[in-house]
Amino acid sequence: MKKIIGGLIISLGLSASLFADTINIFAASSTKLAMEEIIKNFKTKNLNDDIIATYLGTGKGYAQFVNGFDYDIFISADTTYPNKIVSDGTAIGEPKVYALGVLALFSNNKELIKKGIESLKDEKVKYISIANPKLAPYGVAAMEILENYDLKELVKDKIVLGDNIAQSIQFVDSGAADIGLVAFSLIKNIKKQDEYLVIDSSKYKQMEQSFVLTKYSRNKPLATKFASFIISEEAKNIFDKYGFGIKWIN
């Protein structure tokens, strides 16, 4: 009898997995913590749906996409790459903004954070971590911040580049960098308040983070349903919880 019940459970499990709808999405590294919660909440309401997410720097994600990775949805840290997908003719519809990126100064040395952006000039600061501007929109924003504070030339030899914004945080955590300009969304709910300082948003171009559905989607109904959830009030509240800007998002 136990064998029969066990076999039935396995059979039901296999049947459920066989009939489950699945999509593969690319999501920028800055969204990882928020997106994991969004996916979890979505799946709670859609038990037979599965969302498989890949988190990388946006530039690397785009390189994967144009080289054959069939992402159903491309969730970027900017609008540039989704617009490229539109220009390439591989998008369904236009990009939609889901959140605004926010940058913060982050260090395990609380004294550096007390000094604010001026701490980057400190002789004790040997290495400053940012995301690679060639691969990550947060790296572009970090360079804008340095330029607008007239620090770009002064600290250029201190800069260490992460492949993505998550790696930039890891550099600080590991001691490979003394301080970093990073995504607030990846530290707000993890680090202590005296370990970070949110950067004045006027010091960098507004980071409109957007997504686009792609023509390579193998499950357009599920992709469309999840895309609608990303811009729902529930998802907006989650993005807000993790430190993204949502004030000006319609």
Buried (B, 14 or more C-beta within 10 A) or exposed (E): EEEEEEEEEEEEEEEEEEEEBBBBBBBBBBBBBBBBBBBEBBBEEBEEBBBEBEBBBBBBBBEBBEEEBEBBBBBBBBBBBBBBBBEEEBBBEEBBBBBBBBBBBBBBBEEBBEBEBEBBEBEEBEBBBBBBBEBBBBBBBBBBBBEBBEBBEEBEEBBBBBBBBBBBBBBBBEEBBBBBBBBBBBBBEEBEEEBBBEBEBEBBEEBBBBBBBBEBBEBBEBBBBBBEBBBBEEBBEBBBBBBBBBEEBE
